[in-house]
Structures are given as C-alpha cells and as structure tokens.
Amino acid sequence: MGEIPKISVAVDITVFTIINNDLKVLLIRRKNEPFRGMYALPGGFVELNESLEKAAARELEEETNVRGIFLKQLHAWGDVKRDPRGRVISVSFMALIDSDKFKLLSTSDAEAAAWISVYEIPKLAFDHKTVLDDALSELRYEIQTTNITLQLLPKEFTLTDLQRTYEVILDTKLDKRNFRKRIKALEIIRETGKEKMEGAHRPAKTYIFKDQKYAPIREKMHVFLK
C-alpha cells in the first residue's frame, strides 16, 4: 500500500431566490487569493471533525449569514486543475429560500455577499459557473418532482402565487388552466378554507403544502415541461 495522497474536500453552496420576478443566486466576493475580488459561490474546506452537511451550513453562515435552511446535496466536482492551491474535490449543495427572511452579512474569507440574477452572472472563480449551471438544471427538475417550492413561498399562498414561482424558475409561461389541473392532480397542496385579495379581482382561495418538509412527488415526474 502506497502513501495516502493529499486531497482536500470542500463544499460549494448554490442558493436561489426570487426577487421582483427574477431568479437570483447568492454569490460572495472573495477576500483572499486565489481569485481575490472575483465572485464565487459560498463555500470552503471541510474540517476533519464535521460532516459535509455541517460544513456546508457553517460556510454558508460564515460567508453570507444565511442559516437554518434546507440544503440538498447534489454532485461531486473533481477536475484535477479546478483549484490552483492543489487537489481539491468539492461537493455541491443547493437551496431555494425566501430572501426576505435573511439579512446578508459577510465574515470569514468573503468580502461581500449579494443576490445576482442568474441571467447576469459575472465571471466566477474556480469552476463555479459549471457548478451553478448544474444546480440551476437541478432546481428546474426539483420543482417538477418535489415540493421544494415550499422553501420559498409563504405558508399560505394562492395558485397564482404558485404558478408565478414555477414560471420564474422554469423561465417559461405556463397555461393557467393546464397548470392548475396538473398541480391539483399531484395532490401536494390543499385548500385552507381562506381567501386572499389579488388586485381588483375577486378573492382567491389560499392553499398550503400537505407536507411541510421537503418531500418527493412520488411516481409523478416532469409534469410541466416535456
């Protein structure tokens, strides 16, 4: 048996939100080299005594002040030259949150944190543009196969609120009648018995998710996009 190779493990976290009907991602500006001053995804090295999940939560809180959220583990990234400091394998995580619930604040090795439109992404450090693109594809899959949108919406919402969320994330216009028919067929929401005013129109029924924790939509997949 030869010498154990020196390989570091890191985590990178892609956090999405919707602000003014625009899908945005949480980025930090790096304080230190390599790539000092460039935008990057929040993240950092995993410590010897912590799990990947705890490392992701810690780094996210240290660099952005976002904490206590659901993080879904995605993929591992291991290109030999992805980090100029040496051999680094990174595990990516993804989240969808309501940005109004958090005040961004940077400490640690982040100079600043900001919400940036996914359609106006600046040049990113490392291979983070690839990691971001992968997470965006995963998010668009997730909202069609899980109830992950509950992380973003208020507890009680209208079908218009829900459809608008799907349209922003999928970057496409959905037929109102078909959307409502399909979302009800999934049986992931239920009526609250309450109503909410939507502009000058008559009051709209409000709904809540049946599951208040992240859960898959069993046996029903890709119902909005072909």
C-alpha positions in Angstrom: 0.0 0.0 0.0 1.5 3.3 -1.1 1.4 6.7 0.6 -2.1 8.2 1.0 -2.4 11.1 -1.4 -3.1 14.6 -0.1 -6.5 15.6 -1.2 -8.7 18.3 0.3 -12.5 18.2 0.4 -14.6 21.3 0.0 -18.3 22.3 -0.3 -19.9 24.8 -2.6 -23.5 26.0 -2.0 -25.9 27.4 -4.6 -28.7 29.3 -3.0 -31.6 30.6 -5.2 -34.4 33.0 -4.5 -36.9 35.1 -6.4 -36.8 38.9 -6.2 -39.1 41.1 -8.3 -40.0 38.1 -10.5 -36.3 37.5 -11.3 -34.5 34.3 -10.3 -31.3 35.2 -8.4 -28.4 33.3 -6.9 -26.4 34.1 -3.8 -22.8 35.0 -4.6 -19.8 36.2 -2.5 -16.9 38.3 -3.4 -13.6 36.6 -2.5 -11.4 38.4 0.1 -8.4 36.2 -0.4 -6.3 34.5 -3.1 -6.8 32.6 -5.3 -9.3 34.7 -7.4 -9.3 37.6 -4.9 -12.0 40.1 -5.7 -13.9 37.7 -8.0 -17.4 36.4 -7.4 -17.9 32.8 -6.3 -20.4 30.5 -4.7 -20.3 30.4 -0.9 -18.2 27.5 0.4 -14.9 26.3 1.7 -13.0 23.4 3.1 -14.5 20.6 5.2 -12.9 20.3 8.7 -11.7 16.9 10.0 -14.4 16.7 12.6 -17.5 17.6 10.6 -19.8 16.1 8.0 -20.4 17.5 4.5 -23.8 18.9 5.6 -22.4 20.6 8.6 -19.5 22.1 6.6 -21.9 23.5 4.0 -24.2 25.0 6.7 -21.2 26.5 8.5 -19.5 28.0 5.4 -22.9 29.4 4.2 -23.5 31.1 7.6 -19.9 32.4 7.9 -19.9 34.0 4.4 -23.5 35.2 4.0 -25.3 35.0 7.3 -27.9 32.6 5.8 -28.5 29.8 8.2 -31.0 27.2 9.3 -32.2 26.3 5.8 -32.7 23.0 3.9 -29.7 22.1 1.8 -29.9 19.3 -0.8 -26.6 17.6 -1.7 -26.0 17.4 -5.4 -22.8 16.3 -7.0 -19.0 16.0 -6.6 -16.6 18.0 -8.7 -13.1 16.7 -9.1 -11.3 18.1 -12.1 -7.6 17.9 -11.3 -7.0 21.5 -12.1 -10.1 23.0 -10.6 -8.2 24.7 -7.7 -4.8 26.2 -8.2 -3.9 25.5 -4.5 -3.8 21.8 -5.0 -6.0 18.7 -5.4 -9.5 19.7 -4.2 -12.7 17.7 -4.6 -15.8 19.7 -3.9 -19.3 18.5 -3.1 -22.1 20.9 -4.2 -25.3 21.7 -2.3 -28.4 23.6 -3.4 -31.2 25.5 -1.7 -34.3 27.6 -2.5 -35.2 30.3 0.1 -37.2 33.4 0.8 -34.5 36.2 0.7 -36.7 38.5 2.8 -36.0 36.3 5.8 -32.3 36.9 5.8 -30.0 39.9 6.1 -26.8 39.2 4.2 -23.6 39.7 6.1 -20.1 38.5 5.2 -17.4 37.4 7.6 -14.6 34.8 7.2 -12.9 35.0 3.8 -15.9 36.7 2.0 -15.7 40.4 1.2 -19.4 40.8 0.4 -22.5 38.8 -0.4 -25.2 39.7 -2.9 -28.1 38.4 -4.8 -27.3 38.3 -8.6 -29.7 37.5 -11.4 -28.9 34.0 -12.9 -29.2 35.8 -16.3 -26.5 38.4 -15.5 -23.8 36.2 -13.9 -20.3 37.8 -13.8 -17.1 35.7 -14.4 -16.9 33.3 -11.4 -13.9 31.8 -9.6 -12.8 28.2 -9.9 -15.4 26.1 -11.9 -18.3 27.7 -10.1 -20.1 28.7 -13.3 -20.4 25.0 -14.2 -21.5 24.2 -10.6 -24.1 26.9 -10.8 -25.4 25.8 -14.2 -25.7 22.3 -12.8 -27.6 23.5 -9.8 -30.0 25.5 -11.9 -30.8 22.5 -14.0 -31.3 20.5 -10.8 -33.6 23.2 -9.4 -35.8 23.1 -12.5 -36.0 19.3 -12.2 -36.7 19.5 -8.5 -39.7 21.9 -8.7 -41.3 19.3 -11.0 -40.6 16.3 -8.9 -40.6 17.5 -5.3 -42.3 20.1 -3.1 -39.1 22.3 -2.8 -41.1 25.4 -3.6 -42.4 25.4 -0.1 -39.0 26.7 1.0 -39.7 29.9 -1.0 -43.4 30.6 -0.7 -45.3 31.9 2.4 -47.1 29.1 4.3 -50.4 30.1 2.7 -50.5 31.1 -1.0 -52.7 31.3 -4.0 -52.5 29.2 -7.1 -51.4 32.4 -8.9 -48.5 32.8 -6.4 -47.5 29.2 -7.1 -47.7 29.4 -10.9 -45.7 32.6 -10.9 -43.0 30.8 -8.9 -42.9 28.0 -11.4 -42.8 30.3 -14.3 -39.9 32.3 -12.9 -37.8 29.3 -12.1 -38.6 27.4 -15.4 -38.2 30.7 -17.4 -41.3 29.9 -19.4 -45.0 30.9 -19.5 -47.4 28.2 -18.3 -51.0 27.9 -19.4 -53.2 28.8 -16.4 -55.8 26.1 -16.9 -53.3 23.3 -17.5 -51.1 24.4 -14.6 -54.0 24.3 -12.1 -55.2 21.0 -13.4 -51.7 19.4 -13.1 -50.8 20.9 -9.8 -54.0 19.7 -8.2 -53.5 16.2 -9.8 -50.2 16.0 -7.9 -52.1 16.2 -4.6 -49.3 18.1 -2.8 -51.4 21.1 -1.8 -54.7 21.5 0.0 -57.2 24.4 0.5 -57.0 26.3 3.7 -60.6 27.5 3.6 -59.4 31.1 3.5 -59.3 33.6 0.7 -56.9 36.4 -0.3 -57.5 39.5 -2.4 -55.5 39.6 -5.6 -55.6 43.2 -7.1 -59.1 44.2 -8.3 -60.2 40.7 -8.9 -62.4 38.6 -6.6 -60.8 36.9 -3.6 -58.7 33.8 -4.5 -58.6 30.6 -2.5 -55.4 30.0 -0.5 -53.5 26.7 -0.2 -50.8 25.1 1.9 -48.4 22.2 1.1 -49.6 19.0 2.6 -46.0 18.1 3.6 -44.3 20.9 5.4 -40.9 19.3 4.9 -39.0 18.6 1.7 -40.5 15.5 0.0 -40.6 13.9 -3.5 -43.7 13.8 -5.7 -44.0 10.0 -5.9 -44.4 8.4 -9.3 -45.2 11.8 -11.0 -42.3 13.5 -12.8 -41.8 16.2 -15.3 -45.4 17.3 -15.4 -44.9 20.9 -16.6 -42.1 20.6 -19.2 -41.9 17.9 -21.9 
